[in-house]
Amino acid sequence: MSGVETVLCVVGDSRFEVHRSRFSRNFVRPLAVFDQAHLLLNGSIISNNSVEGSGGGMLIGGLANVTVTGGSRLQGNNATGVGGGLMAVGNASLRIDGNSSVRGNSASGAGGGLSVYNNVRITLAGGSKVQNDTARTWAGGGMAVWDNVSAELTDGSSVRGNMAAGSGGGLYAVDRTEVVCTGCIIAHNTVAVLEACAFLDDDGASDYVDEEEYEQLVDEHPECLEMRSSDGGGLCVVGNARVALAGGSCVHGNIALTGSGGGLYLSGLAAVAMTDRTTVSGNTAGFVGGGLRATGNSTVTISGGSSVQGNTAGSGGGLDVVNQGNVTITGGSSVHGNTAVHSGGGGECSQWRLRDTYCWQKSARQQGTRRFRWRDVCHIECTCHYQQPEHCVKQHMFWRSWWWHSC
């Protein structure tokens, strides 16, 4: 097959079905679907293929329509570009259901499992999984979706156990992209910036570095500390992307080992809406925002009995909201049981409505950042002049690491 880029190419206004077949151990791309073609992949396996380029297992584009179902697997594929398991571009439509999986794939660029961009619609349903995939030097260990993509994760689908060296261990969403998660699980994903250096030296194992390995990598590769931040263990939502989490969705056990936002990280004009009993729990950030970090002009809404609980970070164990970030918490929702190593067990923020947590605000007397712990619900749009702000219902305290002072 020397010189052949793709084993099977489906083009034009045609329909092609692949049942209970296997495409394995090729050094070329097994499948490509273009130009309004339709492909049904049923009960089939695309595994252990390697591509110099993007779309290690499959490439979809040009109004193509692909359904992966019946327990099909895209597994162990590799791409030197983006989309280790699959890349979809240019108005394509992709549906993965029927307990199918995208697992154990890797890419040098974005989207260790799936890379989806430029007006693509993707649906992950029916208990399907994006699992144990790796973006070796960039973002979106499981999935990278950007540039006007519509993504729907529903019906018990999951993104778990993935790893990225940049941002978004599970999912990376950017640029006019909308992601709707209903009854889905985003769990046990990891971002660790030092892993990018580790990949330059080893065979690409996807396990994130532990504390001893971290120290060793710092000693051996000090240049790694100059690399970009690794944020958003579960999800990284940037630009003007939108994410909705509903139907009891769960963001759990994700890790931003050397960065912020263990569960979720938002920046720019990004927005996340959590409703209908969504939980963000058991996530960890090495820096700030164990459950969630929102910065820039990003917006977070937590409602419908949703919760941020049991998360851990250096500061802002539950939430960290800075710059022009905004958080609104309503409808019986809660932020509780979070832990911070240094400060802000519940969270740290600039503007939000919340009970019993730490908040960032500027002091009128000293322009340094202050932290406030509100004893009751406040809307933090005031500065402390060592007096009671009118917005606060009850007495609260001005907190400093070595002393307390009543405002």
C-alpha positions as CSV (number, residue, x, y, z in Angstrom):
1,M,0.0,0.0,0.0
2,S,3.0,2.3,-0.4
3,G,1.9,5.7,-1.5
4,V,-1.8,5.1,-0.9
5,E,-3.3,7.6,1.5
6,T,-6.7,5.9,2.2
7,V,-7.8,2.3,2.1
8,L,-11.5,3.0,1.4
9,C,-12.8,6.3,0.1
10,V,-16.5,7.0,-0.2
11,V,-17.4,10.0,-2.3
12,G,-20.3,11.6,-4.2
13,D,-24.0,11.1,-3.5
14,S,-23.5,7.5,-2.6
15,R,-24.4,5.2,0.3
16,F,-22.1,2.6,1.7
17,E,-22.5,0.2,4.7
18,V,-19.8,-1.6,6.5
19,H,-20.9,-4.5,8.8
20,R,-18.8,-6.5,11.2
21,S,-15.6,-5.6,9.5
22,R,-12.1,-4.7,10.7
23,F,-9.5,-2.1,9.4
24,S,-6.3,-2.6,11.4
25,R,-2.6,-2.0,11.4
26,N,-2.4,0.2,8.3
27,F,0.1,3.0,7.9
28,V,-2.5,4.8,5.9
29,R,-6.0,6.2,6.8
30,P,-8.5,3.3,6.6
31,L,-11.6,5.4,5.7
32,A,-12.5,8.7,4.2
33,V,-16.0,10.0,3.4
34,F,-16.7,13.1,1.3
35,D,-19.0,15.0,-0.9
36,Q,-22.5,14.2,0.4
37,A,-21.7,10.5,0.8
38,H,-23.4,8.4,3.5
39,L,-21.6,5.7,5.5
40,L,-23.0,3.3,8.1
41,L,-20.3,1.6,10.2
42,N,-22.0,-1.2,12.2
43,G,-20.3,-3.5,14.6
44,S,-17.0,-2.8,13.0
45,I,-13.5,-2.1,14.3
46,I,-11.0,0.5,13.1
47,S,-7.8,-0.1,15.1
48,N,-4.1,0.5,15.4
49,N,-3.7,2.6,12.3
50,S,-1.2,5.4,12.0
51,V,-1.4,8.5,9.7
52,E,1.1,11.2,8.8
53,G,-1.5,13.9,9.0
54,S,-5.0,14.1,10.5
55,G,-7.8,11.6,11.1
56,G,-5.9,8.5,12.2
57,G,-8.9,6.2,11.9
58,M,-11.3,8.2,9.6
59,L,-11.6,11.5,7.8
60,I,-15.1,13.0,7.2
61,G,-15.8,16.2,5.2
62,G,-17.8,18.0,2.5
63,L,-21.5,17.4,3.6
64,A,-20.8,13.7,4.4
65,N,-23.1,11.8,6.8
66,V,-21.6,9.1,9.0
67,T,-23.2,6.9,11.6
68,V,-21.1,4.7,13.9
69,T,-23.2,2.2,15.7
70,G,-23.7,-1.4,16.9
71,G,-20.8,-1.4,19.3
72,S,-18.2,-0.3,16.7
73,R,-14.8,0.8,17.9
74,L,-12.3,3.3,16.7
75,Q,-9.4,2.2,18.8
76,G,-5.6,2.7,19.2
77,N,-5.2,4.9,16.1
78,N,-2.7,7.7,15.8
79,A,-2.3,10.9,13.8
80,T,0.6,13.3,13.7
81,G,-1.9,16.1,13.1
82,V,-5.3,16.4,14.8
83,G,-8.0,13.8,15.4
84,G,-6.3,10.6,16.4
85,G,-9.4,8.5,16.0
86,L,-11.4,10.7,13.6
87,M,-11.5,14.1,12.1
88,A,-14.7,15.7,10.8
89,V,-14.7,19.0,8.9
90,G,-16.7,21.1,6.4
91,N,-20.5,20.7,7.1
92,A,-20.3,17.0,7.8
93,S,-22.6,15.2,10.2
94,L,-21.5,12.4,12.6
95,R,-23.5,10.3,14.9
96,I,-21.9,7.8,17.3
97,D,-24.4,5.6,19.2
98,G,-25.3,2.0,20.1
99,N,-22.6,1.6,22.8
100,S,-19.9,2.4,20.3
101,S,-16.5,3.8,21.4
102,V,-13.6,6.0,20.5
103,R,-10.8,4.9,22.8
104,G,-7.1,4.7,23.2
105,N,-6.4,6.9,20.2
106,S,-3.7,9.7,20.1
107,A,-2.9,12.8,18.2
108,S,0.0,15.2,18.3
109,G,-2.4,18.1,17.9
110,A,-5.9,18.7,19.1
111,G,-8.5,16.0,19.7
112,G,-6.8,12.8,20.8
113,G,-10.1,10.9,20.1
114,L,-12.2,13.3,17.9
115,S,-11.3,16.6,16.2
116,V,-14.4,18.3,14.9
117,Y,-14.5,21.8,13.3
118,N,-16.0,24.1,10.7
119,N,-19.8,23.7,10.7
120,V,-20.0,20.1,11.7
121,R,-22.8,18.5,13.7
122,I,-21.8,15.6,16.0
123,T,-24.0,13.5,18.3
124,L,-22.8,11.1,20.9
125,A,-25.6,8.9,22.3
126,G,-26.8,5.5,23.4
127,G,-24.1,4.9,26.0
128,S,-21.3,5.5,23.6
129,K,-17.8,6.5,25.0
130,V,-14.9,8.7,24.2
131,Q,-12.3,7.1,26.5
132,N,-8.6,7.0,27.2
133,D,-7.6,9.2,24.3
134,T,-4.6,11.5,24.3
135,A,-3.8,14.9,22.8
136,R,0.0,14.8,23.2
137,T,1.0,18.4,22.8
138,W,-2.3,20.4,22.6
139,A,-5.9,20.5,23.6
140,G,-8.9,18.2,23.8
141,G,-7.7,14.8,25.0
142,G,-11.1,13.2,24.2
143,M,-12.7,15.8,21.9
144,A,-11.8,19.1,20.3
145,V,-14.7,21.0,18.8
146,W,-14.4,24.5,17.3
147,D,-15.5,26.9,14.6
148,N,-19.3,26.8,14.6
149,V,-19.7,23.1,15.7
150,S,-22.9,21.8,17.2
151,A,-22.2,18.9,19.6
152,E,-24.8,16.9,21.5
153,L,-23.9,14.3,24.2
154,T,-26.9,12.5,25.5
155,D,-28.4,9.2,26.7
156,G,-25.7,8.0,29.0
157,S,-22.8,8.9,26.8
158,S,-19.4,9.6,28.4
159,V,-16.1,11.3,28.0
160,R,-13.7,9.8,30.5
161,G,-10.1,8.9,31.2
162,N,-8.7,11.1,28.5
163,M,-5.6,13.3,28.7
164,A,-4.3,16.5,27.1
165,A,-1.0,18.3,27.5
166,G,-2.6,21.7,26.8
167,S,-6.2,22.4,27.9
168,G,-9.5,20.4,28.1
169,G,-8.5,16.9,29.2
170,G,-12.0,15.6,28.3
171,L,-13.4,18.2,25.9
172,Y,-12.1,21.5,24.4
173,A,-14.7,23.9,22.9
174,V,-14.0,27.2,21.2
175,D,-15.2,29.6,18.5
176,R,-19.0,29.8,18.1
177,T,-19.4,26.2,19.2
178,E,-22.4,24.9,21.1
179,V,-22.2,21.8,23.3
180,V,-25.3,20.3,24.9
181,C,-24.8,17.6,27.5
182,T,-27.9,15.8,28.7
183,G,-27.5,12.9,31.1
184,C,-23.8,12.5,30.1
185,I,-20.7,11.8,32.2
186,I,-17.4,13.7,31.9
187,A,-15.1,12.0,34.3
188,H,-11.5,11.2,35.3
189,N,-9.9,13.3,32.5
190,T,-6.6,15.0,33.0
191,V,-4.6,18.0,31.8
192,A,-0.9,18.2,32.7
193,V,1.4,20.6,30.8
194,L,4.5,18.7,31.7
195,E,3.2,15.7,30.0
196,A,3.9,17.5,26.7
197,C,7.6,17.3,27.5
198,A,7.3,13.7,28.6
199,F,5.9,12.8,25.3
200,L,9.0,14.2,23.6
201,D,11.0,11.5,25.3
202,D,9.0,8.4,25.8
203,D,6.7,6.2,23.8
204,G,3.5,8.2,24.4
205,A,2.0,6.6,27.5
206,S,-1.1,8.4,28.4
207,D,-0.9,8.2,32.2
208,Y,-0.5,11.7,33.8
209,V,2.5,12.4,35.9
210,D,2.4,11.8,39.6
211,E,4.2,14.0,42.2
212,E,7.5,12.3,42.0
213,E,7.5,12.3,38.2
214,Y,6.5,15.9,38.2
215,E,9.6,16.9,40.3
216,Q,11.8,14.7,38.1
217,L,10.5,16.3,34.9
218,V,11.0,19.8,36.4
219,D,14.6,18.9,37.1
220,E,15.3,17.4,33.8
221,H,13.2,19.7,31.6
222,P,13.0,23.2,33.2
223,E,11.9,24.6,29.8
224,C,8.5,22.8,30.4
225,L,7.7,25.5,33.0
226,E,7.7,28.1,30.2
227,M,5.0,26.2,28.3
228,R,1.3,27.3,28.1
229,S,-1.0,26.6,31.1
230,S,-2.9,23.4,31.3
231,D,-6.4,24.2,32.3
232,G,-9.8,22.5,32.4
233,G,-9.3,18.9,33.5
234,G,-12.8,18.0,32.3
235,L,-13.8,20.8,29.9
236,C,-12.1,23.9,28.6
237,V,-14.6,26.4,27.1
238,V,-13.0,29.5,25.5
239,G,-13.7,32.2,23.0
240,N,-17.5,32.5,22.6
241,A,-18.3,28.8,22.9
242,R,-21.4,27.7,24.9
243,V,-21.9,24.6,27.0
244,A,-25.2,23.4,28.6
245,L,-25.1,20.7,31.2
246,A,-28.5,19.2,32.2
247,G,-30.5,16.0,32.9
248,G,-28.3,15.0,35.8
249,S,-25.0,15.3,33.9
250,C,-21.9,14.7,36.0
251,V,-18.4,16.4,35.8
252,H,-16.5,14.2,38.2
253,G,-12.9,13.3,39.2
254,N,-11.1,15.4,36.6
255,I,-7.7,16.9,37.2
256,A,-5.9,20.0,36.1
257,L,-2.6,18.9,37.5
258,T,-0.5,22.0,36.8
259,G,-3.2,24.5,36.1
260,S,-6.7,25.8,36.9
261,G,-10.3,24.6,36.6
262,G,-10.2,20.9,37.6
263,G,-13.7,20.3,36.4
264,L,-14.3,23.3,34.0
265,Y,-12.3,26.2,32.7
266,L,-13.9,29.2,31.0
267,S,-12.4,32.3,29.4
268,G,-13.2,35.0,26.9
269,L,-17.0,35.2,26.2
270,A,-17.6,31.6,27.0
271,A,-20.7,30.6,28.9
272,V,-21.7,27.5,30.8
273,A,-25.2,26.8,32.1
274,M,-25.7,24.0,34.7
275,T,-29.2,23.0,35.4
276,D,-31.5,20.0,36.3
277,R,-29.4,18.4,39.0
278,T,-26.0,18.6,37.3
279,T,-23.1,17.9,39.6
280,V,-19.5,19.1,39.5
281,S,-17.8,17.0,42.1
282,G,-14.5,15.5,43.2
283,N,-12.4,17.5,40.7
284,T,-8.9,18.8,41.5
285,A,-6.8,21.8,40.3
286,G,-3.2,22.3,41.2
287,F,-3.6,26.0,41.1
288,V,-7.1,27.6,41.5
289,G,-10.7,26.6,40.9
290,G,-11.0,22.9,41.8
291,G,-14.6,22.7,40.5
292,L,-14.6,25.6,38.1
293,R,-12.6,28.6,37.0
294,A,-14.2,31.5,35.0
295,T,-12.2,34.4,33.8
296,G,-12.4,37.1,31.1
297,N,-16.0,38.0,30.4
298,S,-17.2,34.4,30.8
299,T,-20.6,33.6,32.4
300,V,-21.6,30.7,34.6
301,T,-25.2,29.9,35.6
302,I,-25.9,27.2,38.2
303,S,-29.6,26.4,38.7
304,G,-32.2,23.7,39.1
305,G,-30.8,22.0,42.1
306,S,-27.3,21.6,40.6
307,S,-24.2,21.5,42.9
308,V,-20.5,22.1,43.0
309,Q,-19.2,19.9,45.8
310,G,-16.2,18.0,47.1
311,N,-13.7,19.7,44.8
312,T,-10.1,20.6,45.8
313,A,-7.6,23.3,44.7
314,G,-4.7,25.4,45.9
315,S,-7.2,28.3,46.2
316,G,-10.9,28.5,45.4
317,G,-11.7,24.9,46.0
318,G,-15.2,25.1,44.6
319,L,-15.2,28.1,42.2
320,D,-12.7,30.7,41.1
321,V,-14.2,33.6,39.2
322,V,-11.9,36.5,38.3
323,N,-11.6,39.6,36.1
324,Q,-15.0,40.2,34.5
325,G,-16.2,36.6,35.1
326,N,-19.8,36.3,36.5
327,V,-21.5,33.5,38.4
328,T,-25.2,33.3,39.3
329,I,-26.5,30.5,41.6
330,T,-30.2,30.0,41.9
331,G,-33.0,27.4,42.2
332,G,-31.9,25.5,45.3
333,S,-28.4,24.9,43.9
334,S,-25.4,24.7,46.2
335,V,-21.6,25.1,46.5
336,H,-20.5,23.0,49.5
337,G,-17.9,20.7,50.9
338,N,-15.1,22.0,48.8
339,T,-11.5,22.3,50.0
340,A,-8.7,24.8,49.4
341,V,-5.1,24.2,50.5
342,H,-4.4,27.9,50.8
343,S,-7.6,30.0,50.8
344,G,-11.2,30.1,49.5
345,G,-12.6,26.7,50.4
346,G,-16.0,27.5,48.7
347,G,-14.6,29.7,46.1
348,E,-13.0,33.0,45.1
349,C,-14.7,35.4,42.8
350,S,-15.3,39.0,41.7
351,Q,-19.1,39.0,40.9
352,W,-21.6,36.4,41.9
353,R,-24.5,35.4,44.2
354,L,-23.5,32.7,46.6
355,R,-23.7,31.6,50.2
356,D,-20.8,31.2,52.7
357,T,-17.8,31.4,50.4
358,Y,-14.8,33.5,49.6
359,C,-14.9,36.3,47.0
360,W,-12.4,38.6,45.4
361,Q,-12.9,42.3,45.5
362,K,-10.8,45.5,45.4
363,S,-10.3,47.5,48.5
364,A,-10.9,51.2,48.2
365,R,-8.1,51.9,50.7
366,Q,-5.6,49.5,49.4
367,Q,-5.8,48.5,45.7
368,G,-4.6,44.9,46.3
369,T,-7.0,42.0,45.9
370,R,-9.0,41.2,49.0
371,R,-11.0,38.1,49.9
372,F,-14.4,38.3,51.5
373,R,-16.3,35.5,53.2
374,W,-20.1,36.2,53.1
375,R,-22.2,34.9,55.9
376,D,-25.3,35.2,53.8
377,V,-26.3,35.8,50.2
378,C,-24.7,38.9,48.7
379,H,-24.3,40.3,45.2
380,I,-20.7,41.4,45.2
381,E,-20.6,44.7,43.4
382,C,-19.3,46.8,46.3
383,T,-15.9,47.7,47.8
384,C,-15.0,47.4,51.4
385,H,-14.6,50.8,53.3
386,Y,-14.6,48.9,56.6
387,Q,-18.4,49.2,56.8
388,Q,-21.4,47.1,56.0
389,P,-22.1,47.0,52.2
390,E,-25.8,47.7,51.5
391,H,-26.1,44.6,49.3
392,C,-25.4,42.1,52.2
393,V,-28.2,40.8,54.3
394,K,-26.3,39.9,57.4
395,Q,-23.0,40.7,59.1
396,H,-20.0,39.4,57.2
397,M,-16.3,39.3,57.7
398,F,-13.3,40.7,55.9
399,W,-10.9,37.8,55.7
400,R,-7.1,37.9,55.6
401,S,-4.8,35.0,56.0
402,W,-3.6,36.2,59.4
403,W,-6.5,38.2,60.8
404,W,-10.2,38.9,60.7
405,H,-11.8,42.3,60.6
406,S,-15.4,43.3,60.6
407,C,-16.4,45.4,57.6
